[in-house]
Amino acid sequence: MMDMQRTKVVLDELLRIDLRFNAAKFKFIPSFSFEITEDFVGEVIFVLDDLSQQQTEEADRHLVVISALLWTYSKKKWPGIEQYLVLFLTRRGFAPTATMLDENFGSGNAFAGRSTLMNQFAVSIGQIKFQIRVAERTFLITSFQKEVWDAISSQQMVGISAPTSAGKSYIILIKMMELLLEKLGTIFYIVPTLSLVAQVATDIKQQLKLFQVNIDVETSYNPQRFTDNIIYVLTQEKAIAAFSQAEKPFHHLRLLVVDEIQNVERVSDGEDQRSKILFDLMIDIKNAIIIDKIIISGPRVTNIDILGKDIFGIDGYKASTKNSPVVNLTYSLKRITNKEFRFKQYCDLNGEPLSIKIENDQILQGYGQKQYTKKYMGFFNAFMSCFNPDESNIIFSPTASASRKMAEELREGSDNIDNTYLNELSTYLGATVHQDFALSNTVLSGIAYHNGKLPHHVRNAIEDGIRKQQIKNIVCTTTLLQGVNLPVKNIIIRNPNLSISSQNGNQSKLTDYETANLRGRAGRLLKDFIGRTYVMDEDSFNEVNDRQKSLFENTEKSITVGYKNAFETNKKNIVGDLSKGAGQTIQNADWGYLLTYVRQTILRYEDDAVYRLNDVGIAIGSDIIESQRKLLTTLEVSKEICLANRYWDPMDLNTMWKLSADWVLPTSASEQNIAIKLKRVLLLLKTNFAVYYNRLFGIQETENTDPLISACMNAEKWLKGQSLQRILNSTFYDSNEKIEKTISLLQNKISFGLPMLLKPLYDMRVPGHMFLRFLEMGAYQPMIRRLIEMNIPRETAITIDAAYNLGDPDNIAAVKRALENIQGELSYFDQVQLRLI
């Protein structure tokens, strides 16, 4: 039985040292000195030895936190202490954490520390329990990773729920290699963002090379390139495209991985299209494909096994832990009165936060201000200057524009770093985006921002700088919540706001769950023993959650999926609209998507429609289904067109079919007046299909300006393969706000929303035409499109195509060889863009 009193005394003392040390670091109190005495070290060792012999999650959590704090604050005075910590940590399955304590940890997975022979035996025994071997290679893993490994081996479906730093992705990747070595096949790896696609695909390619497994990795679905042995790393949008082209695009999956599964939670939200796509994709895969193994993964999802069964209909194994091999501590600044401020420390092992009075309150000038005033930035810059030069930090920002502004403000308070890497990065960004692009200036001080509006090649370059520890401060939006692993020690959060100002008295904010996931990004396994989060204004979080004790707990959540609740809530309206033959309208925006789902299901599955609808929680009588079946047989538009456009209601598609016979569509990149033709078509769609227009494109005309024609002109330049730098090369782009707005327009509305909006129309009038593909990829030229399909960012593809003749774009193997031959001639940052080849 764990001696909780002795454990609590030891933990409290170490936490108090940590609190005062950090308070002094940020100059909130005068300098702080402390002494770790021999007696105290002996007491801690006794407690750790006791904890390491327990077999509970609570004991393990105490073991890791106390070990991390003891190591951090005693290693200089007591250099031999690592032999004890290595023993205790390996005993309980935290050997990867222990490797950070032994600078001489060997390539043969052997600890080299100064320990007795008996101690070395004990450590080896601990290691052996949590080692795996794949193709003569040995991997040292945690006890939780070993549980996941064994579960995947023995179960068809495994749900993994764990904190961000628990090493979920790593163990999945190694298991993938073992499965492929046993038998090749097709693997689907579904992730939510393009940044995560790039990261996962890169990691997979590195392991394939290491294990000498010969299999292609694709980041988009192309039926012409499909083989029985292929790994797809796709967003849900790209993955579901396969099912738009064929009901059963594959017959067999060796492995399906769905990462960040919590994103499926908002499937019943009428406005959240991405959740619907993810849910529908998983249902399609379940119904159409034989799957050997399924892995679903997400942070702190308490019912992840039940969630998996609800989706796939399979009893699965739940591998979950609250423990992380990386300790996360949270600190906050709190106003007590107008004259008193406190620096607080939250640890989820403590019932109450520790706090200390801030004696140097002059340093807090600007605390709590909403805007980036000079006073606030003076306070913030002073705080940031206290981090050690070797520390990398992420500063959370509510919006893309705010992330840029914060980076610019930080840059103003910083000096240039005389660094060849950063100078070349600055030049590269200016040359490939715009000479006044804000990032090309901020990176000169090792400062960057990262958000969903950055061009693909810019994100790659910035992430390279972060991983190489050249960029130390990154201002980041919620893209950080979607699984992108950046090696940072500290997270700084100003407040929980997800917008700069409120609308109609409401302001969206981070939930407790999202805040917990954000804090979990501080510190990475095998990089940091402690990750720290600093909250600059605790009062702003109290507005979200007034439970002081649980303010920064590691919140978990239970997720339910399906359309049952939304259907039951709106059943009367849905049945009424079905009987009237209504499509999606502004008036039925809350349930219109369910009309579409019902009709599309009836079209797709015919006699099985009742079962398919019940499977997702839509219980409709057979009489209603039969009446809809009869209604659908009267449509003039073909069934094939309806099925190819699953998020369009067949009734609306039928209306489009009848209206669009005389609509003029641009079909060639070389024809005249493309922008004018696009505008005319878009105005017709806006008039007749407002719900779809607003959802997918949404650009509205105003009295004094014509943003729609401007967007269409940019679309024309985009599909013709003009570089981003050339598109932005006009006197109009005299501010970063305008630059960002156009980049966002090109990447989101023109390359994604516009093709989605126009697709049914082109399917009807010019089926199989490539014009929408030109829009989607941002080029009509065959070689540029081929390079983009090969995972090279658009801007880099344009640069390479202009400078080199790579031969026949249809000969992919020859193109790859040509790229290998010229790679050494490219600039460093162009070479970075080719890492997925």
N, C-alpha and C positions, 0 to 999 in steps of 0.2 A: 504494500500500500504506500502510495506517495505521501511523504511528509509535507503537506501543503503549507504549514506554517513556516517551516525552514525555507521551502521553495519561494514563498511569497516575500520573505525578508530579503533573500538574495536578489530576487528579481527587482524588487522596489529599489534597492540600493544601486543596482546597475542602471536602472532607468533614471534615477535621480542624477547620477553622474552624467548620463547621456543628455538629459535635459539641460543641465547647467553648462555642459560643454558646448552644446549648440547655441544656447543663449549667449554665451561669451563669443562664440564664433561670429554671430551676427551683431555683436556689440550692443546687445540689449542689457547686459550687465558687465561690470568690470571683468578683467581677466580672471579665469577660474583655474585653480590648480587642485589636483586631487592625487591621492596615493592609494594604489591597490596593495594592501598589506599581505604579508605571507599568510596570516591567519585567515583573512578574507578569501584569498585564493584557495586555501585548504577547505574552507566551508563550501565554496562554489563547486570545487571538484567533488566533494562528498555528495552534494545535491545532484550534480550532473550524473554521477555514477548511479545514484538511486533512480533518477529519471530514465536513464538508458536501459534499465532492467525492467521497466514497466512495459506494458503492451497496450497502451491507450493513446488515442489521438491527443488528449489533453496533455499527457506527459510528453509526447513528442513535440508538441507546440512549445511547451516550456523549455524542453531540451534545446531546440534550435535557437530560440530567442536568447536564452541565457548564454549559450555558447557564442553566439554572434557578438553580444555585448562584451562578454569577458575577453574575447579575442581582440575586439576593436580597441579596448582601453587598457589591456595589460600586456600585449605582445612585445612592446618595447622593453618593459622591465623584466618580464618573465618569458624569455624567448623559447623555453622548453615546454611551454604549456600546450603547444599544438599536439604533442604526443598523446595527451589525455583527450583532447577534443577529437582528434582523429579516431581514437578508440571508441569513444562514446557515440559519435555520429555514425560510424560504420556499423556499430552494433545494432543501431535502430534503422539502418537502411538509408542513411543520408551520406553515402560515400562520395557522390559528386560534389556535395557541399564541402566535405572534408578535403577534397583535392585542392581547394582554394587556399587552405592553410599550410600546405606543404609545397614550398617553392621548388622542391626537387622531385616532385611527383613524377615517376618515370613513365616512359613510353610503353612499358609493359604493364601498365596499370598497377605499379607497386609504389607504396609509400616509402620514402627514403629517410623519414625523420629520425631524430636521435632517440631511440626507444630501446627497451630491453627486448631480448629474444622472445620472452613470453608475451610481451605487449604486441610484438610483430605477429606472433601466431594468432592472437586474439583479433587483431585487425584483419588478418587474412581470412579468418573464419567469417567475420562480418562481411567482407567483400564477396566471398564465394556465394553467399546466400543471395546476393543481389547483382550477380553478373550474368550476362547472356553472351552466347557465342553464335555468330552468323558467318558462315563461309570462312572459318578459321580466324575471324576477328572477334576480339573480346570487347565488350562494352560494359562500363561500370554505371549502374543506374540506381535510382532510388527505390525504396520498397514500394511506393505507389506505382512507379513506372513498371516494376516487376509484376505487380498485380494486373496492370493493364495488359502487359505482354502475355501473361498466362491466360487472361480472359479472352483476348483476341484469338489465341490458339485454340481454345476449347469451345467458344461460343460463336453462333452465327451473327449475333448483333451485340455490340457493346456500346453503352452510353458512358461517356467520360465527363465528369463534372469535377472541376478543380480550380484553384486560383490560377491566375495568369502565369505565374513563374514556375508551375509544377512540372514543366517539361512534357506536356501532352503531345505537342506536334513532333517533338524529337522521337519519342518512342513509336509513334504511328509511322514515321518515316522509316525507321529501322525495320519494323515489322513488315512494311511494304516490300522492302528489299528481300526479306526472307521468303515472303509469299511468291515473289517473282522468280527467285532462285529455285523454288520448288516447282513452279509451273507458271509460264508466261500467260498473259491474258490482258483484258482491258480493265483499266482502273479509272474511276471517276472521282476526282477530288474537287469538291464544291466549296468555294470561299466567297465572301461578300464583296470584295473590292479588287480593283485592278492592281493596286499596290501589293495586296496580299497574293494575288495571282503571280506576280513577278517574284515575290519572295519565296513562295512555296515551290514554284517551278525551278528556280535556281537551286534551292536546297535539294530537290529531288535529283536534278541533273548531277550535282556534286556526288551524291551517294551512288547513283547509277555508274558514274565513272569509277568511284572507289571500289565498287563490287563487280565492275566489268559486266554489267547487265546491258545488253544491246536491245534497247526499246526506245521508241520516240516519245517525246513529251510535247503535247500540243496545248496551246492556250486559246484555241478557237475550234469550233466544230466544222469540219469540212468533209462531207460524205465521200468526195472523190479521193481523199487521202486516208480514209478509214482502213485499218487492218484489224485483225483479231488480237494484235499485241500492241497496245498503245496506252499511254497515260494522258488523260485529259485533266488539266487544271483550269477550271472554268468558274466564272461567276454564274449565278443562277440564270441570268438573262441569256448568256451564251449557251448554257447547257440545255435550256428548254427549247432552243432553236432546233435542236436535233429532232424533237418530237413534233415540231411543226412541219418537218419534211417527211417524216414517216412515223406511223403509229408504233412500230417496234424497230427503232434504228439500230439496236443491238440485241443480241439474243442472250448474252451472258456477260456478267461483270465479275471479275476476280475480286474486286474490292470497291466499295462505295464509301467515301469519307465525306461527311457533311460537317464542316467546321463552322464555329460561331452559330450554332443551331438556335440560340436565343432570338435570332432575327426573325424567326417564323412566328413569334408571339402575336404580332399585330395583323394577322391574316384577315381578321374580321373588320379591320379598320378600312372604311371605304376609300380612304385617300392613300393607303399604303400599298402600292402596286408591287413593290419588291418582295414583301412578305408573301403575297399571293403567288408570285412566280416561284418562290422557293418551295412553298407548300405544294403547289400543283406539280412542280418538277418531281418531288419525292413521291407523290401519289402515282404519277405516270411511270416512274421507274419501278415502283412496287408492282404495278399491274402489268407491266410489259416485259420485264427482264428477270432472268434468273440471276441471283446474286449469291456469291459464295460467302462474303463477309460484309457486314455493315458496321461502320463506326460513326456515331454522332457525338459531337464534342461541343462543350460550351462552358463558360465560367460560372460556377456556383448555381447550377440548375438542379434543384433538390429532387425533382421527379423525372430525371432524364431517362430512366428505364421505362417508366410509364409513357412518357412522351414518345419514345421510340416505338412502343407497342401501338400507341394510338395512330401513328403514321404508317408503320410498316406491317402491323398485325403480327409481330413476332415477339415472343418473350425474350428479353435480353438481359444481359448482366450490367449492373450498375457499378462502375468503378468511380468512387468519389472520395474526396478528402477535403478537409478544411485546411490542411497543413500545406505549407510551402517551404521548400528548401531555402528560400530567400526571405529574410525578415522584412516586413513592411511596418515602418513607424510613421505616424502622422503628427505634424505639429501645426499649431494655429496661433494667430494673433487675435486677441479678444479684448474689446473695450469693456471695462467694468463700469467706470464712470468717466466723465470728461477729463479727469485728471489721473485715472489709473488704467493701465493696460497690462495684460498678462500674456505670457508666452506659455502655451499649453502643449502637452505631449499625450497622444493617444496610442495605447497599445491594447489590442483586443484581449489580452490576458488580464488586464486591469479593469476592475469594475468602474473606477472613476479615473478621469485623466489627471495627470500631475500638472502642476503649473507653477510658474515663478513670476514675480512682479518684474516688469520691465523698468529698470532704473533709468536708463537713458531714453526717456520718452521723446526727446527732441528728434530722434531718428525717425519717429513715426509721423512726421508732418506729411499730410496727404492721405493718411489711413482712412479707408472707407469711402473715398471719393469715387464717383461713378465714371467720370471721364478721365482720359489720359492727360490730365493737367500737368504743368511744369512741376507743381508741388508734389503731385502723386508720383510722377516719373523720377523725381529726385529721390523720394523714399524708395521706390522700386529698384532703381539703379544702384543705390547704396546697398540694398539687400543682396542683389545679384553679385555685386563685387566681392562679397564675402566668401563665395564658393572657391574652393581650391582650383587652380588652373587645370588639374587633371580630371575634374569632375564634369560630366556631361549632364545637361539639364533640359527638361521639357517644360515649357510654360503653356498651360492650357489656355485656349482662346475660344470665345463663343462662336465666332464667324470667320469666314475666310478673309474678309476685308480687315477685321479687327486683328487677325494674326499678322497681317502685313504691317499694319500701323504700329503694333507693339514692337515688331522687329525693327522698324525704322526708328522708333523712339529709343530702343536699346542701343542701336547703332550710334545715335547722336551722343550718347554718354560713354562711348567706347573708342578706343584707339585702333588704328589699323594693325593687323598682325603681319609682320614681314615674313610672308610665307608663300613659296612658289606655288604650292597646291591651290591655295585660296585665290591667288592672283589669276591663275589659269582658269579656275572655276568661274571667277567674276567675268573674265573675258568671254568664256564660252557662253554663259547665260546672256550676256549683252548681245552677242553675235547671233544667237539662235532664237531670241525672243524680241527684245527691243533694247536700244542703247540706254534707255532710262529705266529699264526694268529694275524694280526695287531690290530684288534678290541679288542682282549683280553688284549692288552697293553693300548690302548688309553682310554678305559672306566675307567681305574683306576684314571684318572684325570677328569672324567665326560665329556669326549669327545667321540663322535662316528661319524661314517659316515653311510649314508643311500643311497643305490642305487639299481638298478635292478639286480645286480649280487650277492646280498647277498642271502644265503639260506633262505628258508621260516622260519625256526625256529629261525634264527638269526634276521631277520626282526621283528618277533614277540617280541623277547626278548628286542631288542633295543627300539622298540616303547613303550614297557611297561616301560622301564627306562625313556623315555622322558615324558610319561604321568604322571609318579610318581615324576617328577621333580628331578630325580637323575642325569640324563644326561642333562647338561646345554648347551653344544655347539654341534651342529649336522651339519656336512658337507654333503650337499645333492645335488643330481643331479636333472634332470628334472622330476624325479618321483614325486617331490613335486608339479608339475603343474597339476597332474592328480587327484586332489581331496583328497589326504590323509590329514586328519586334525591332525596336531600336535600342542600342546599348546605352541606356542612360541610368544614372544613379538617382537622380532627383526629379520629382514632379512638383511644379509650382502652380497652384490654382488660386486665381484671384477671387472668384466667386462661382456659384453654380449656374450662372445665366447662360442660356444658349442663344441669346439675342442681345443686341446692344440696348434696345429700349422695349418697353411694353406696348402691346397692341390691344386696344379696348380694355385696358386695365389688367391684361394678363401678359405674363412673360414666361416663356418656356424655360425650364431649368433641368439640370441633371437630376435624375432620380437617385435615391440612395444606392440602388444596385449599380447604376452607371458610375457613380462616384467611387464605389468600391473597386470596380473594374479598372477605372482610371488610375487609382492609387496603386493597383497591382502592377502597373507598367513600370514602376520604379524598381530598379535592380533586376538583373537577369541571372539565371542559373549559370554557374561556372564563371561569372563575371564579378558579381557583388554579393557579399554576405548580407548587407543591409541596404534596402532601398528606402528612401525617405520622401515623404510628401509634405509640402509646406502650403498651408492654406492662409492666404493673406488677409482674409476678412471672415472670421468665423460667424459674425453676426448675420452675414448674408445667407449662410447655411441654416441658421436657426429659423429663418423665415420659411424654409422648406420643411424642416423637421425640428420641432421644439423639444424633442426628447434628448436632453443634454447628454445622458449617458451613452446613447446609441448613435451619436452624431456621426462617428466615423467607424462604425462596425463593418465587418466584411459581410455585407448583406447578401442573402441568397434569394432565389425566387423559384416559384413553381409555375410552370408554363402549361397552358392548355391550348390545343389547336383545333382547327375545324371551323365550320360555318354554323354550327348548331345554335349558339346564342344569338348571333346576328339574324339567322333565319327565323327563329321563334319570336324574336322581338318585332320583326317586320313582316310576319307571315301573311297577315291580312292584306297588306299593301302589295306584297309580292304576288300572291294569288290573283289579286285584282288586276295588276298590270300584265300578268301572263295571259289572263282571259281576254284582255283588251288588245293584246298584241303590241303592247308598248315596248319600245327599246329603252336605251339609257337616255335620260333627260336630266336637266338641271333640277327639276322638281323631285325626282326619285334618286338623287345622288347618294342617299344613305343606303339604299338597297339595290340600286340598278345593276351593280356588278353581279348580284345573285341571279337576276333574270338571265343575264348572259351565261352564267355558269350552268344554270339548269338547261338552257336550250343547247348550248355547246355539248353538254354531256349526253343529251338525247340524240343529237346528231352523231356524235362520235361512237357511242356504245349501244345505241338502239335497244335491243331487248334487255341488255344488262344495265340500262340507265337507272332503274330503281335501286339496284344494288350499289352502283357507283355513287349515287346521290346520298343514300343512307350512310355510306362509308365515310362521308365527310360531314355528316350531321344535318343533311337536308332531307326531311321526311315529307314527301309530297305524295298524295294519293295517285293511284294508277290511272284514275279518270282524267286527272289534270295532265299527267304525262302523255296519255293517249291523245288528248285534245291538242297538246303542243306538237306531238308528232304529226298530226294531220295538218296543223298550221304550217309546219316547216316544209311539208311536201308541196305547198302552194308557192313557195318562194321561186323567183326567177333566177336568183343568183345560185351558183352551183354549190353543192355540198363541199367540194374540194376547197373552194375559196373560203368558205366559212371556217373549215377546220384549220386552214393555214393561218387564220387570224383569230386565235382563240379568245382574245380579250375584246373583240368586237362582237356586239350582239347580232345574230343572224338577221333580225328584223331591220337593224340599221344598215347592215351590208346590202340587204335587198333594196332599201331605199337608195343607197349609193349607186347600186347597179343601174337603176332606172334613171337616176339623175345625170350620171356621168358620161353618157354615150357621146356627148359633144364636147366634153372638157378636153382642152389641149394640154398634153403632158410633155415636158421636155424629156428627151430620150438619149441625147448625145452630148458629150462634153464639148463638142466643136460647133454646135448649132448656135444661132443668134438668139439674143433676148431670153436667156435662161432665167435670169432673175425675175423678169417681168412675167414670164409664164408661171413660174413658181408662185409668185404673189397672187396671181389670179386664181390659181387652184386653191391656195391656202384660204383666200377670202371665201371661196365657195364652201370649203370644208368648215370654216368658222361659222358661216351662216347656217348650214344644214346639220352640222354635227358638233355643236358647241362643246359638249361634254368631253369628247375625245380631243378636240383642238386645244381646249384649256388644259387638259391633263398632260398632253404630250408635247405641246409647243408653247402655247399660251402668250405669244407676243401680241400685244394690243396696239391698235393705232391710237394716236392722240391728235388733238386739234392742230398743234403747231409743227409736229414732226411726223415722220413716217418710218418708225423703227422696223416695220415689216419689210419694206423694200430694202432697207439697209441690211437686215438679216439675210434676205434672199441674195443680195449682191455678195455678201460674205460667203454664203453657201456656194455660189458659183465659183468664187476664187478657191474655196476649199476643195471642191470636187475636181477642179482642174489641177490640183497638186501644187498650188502656190505655197511656198514655205510660210510658216507663221511670221517670221521676221519680215517677209515681203508684204503680207497682208496688213501688218501693223505699221508699215513704213509710210505714214502720211502725217501731215501736220495735225490731223484730228486727234491723234493719240499723244496728247500733251500731259496726261496724268496717268498714274497707275490704276486709278478707278476705271478709266476707259479701257486700258489694256486688259485688266482682269475681267471686265464685263464681256469683252469680245472673245477672250480665251474660253470663258465659261459657255458663251453662246455656241462657239464652234465645237467644243468637246461634249456638251450635254444636249443642247437642243438640236444642233445641226447634224451631228454624227450619230445621235441616238434617237431623240424625240421625233425629228422630222422623218427619217426613214420609217419609223414605226407608224407615224400618222399616215404617210403616203402608201404604205405597203399594200393595203387591200385594193386601193385604186389601181396601182400598177399590176397587181395580180389579175385584176379584171380586164384591163385594157391593153397592157403590153406584158403578158406573163413571161417570166424568165429573163426580163431585161436587166442589165447590169447597172442601170443608172442609180438606183438606190444603194447599191454596193459602193459606187463611187462616193456617194455622200457619206456613207457609214465609215469608210476607210480614209476619206480625205484625199483621194487620188483616183484618176482613171488610168494612169499609165501602168501597164502590166507588171513591170519590174518593181515599181514602188509598192504596188499592192502585194506582190509576192513577198517582198522584204517585210512589210507590215504583218502579213500572215505568219512570217517566221519569227515574230515577237520582237522585231526591231521597231522602236518608236518612229512615228511618222516623220518627224523632222530629220532624224538621222537617216531614214530611208531616202528621203529627198536629196539630202546632201551626198550620200554615196552614189545614188543613181546619176546625179549631175557630174560626178567626177570620174566614174569608172564604168566600163562596159563589162557587166557580169555574165553576159551570154544569154541563153534561152531561159526565160523565167519559168517555163514548164519543167525544166530539168533541175529539180530541187537539189539533188546531190551535187551537180556541177556549180550551182549558185553558192552552196555552202563551201565548196572548195575554193571558189573565187574569193569569197569573203575571208577565208583563212589566209589566203595569199596576200591580201591587201591590208589585213588588220594592223600590221606593224607600221603602215604608212599613215594610219588615222591618228587624230589627236587622242590624248588620253581619255577625254570624256566621251568621245565617239566610241572608243573601245569599250567603255563602261556599258554603253547601250547594247553591245553585242553579247553580253554575258549569258543570254538565254539561248544563243545559237548552239 
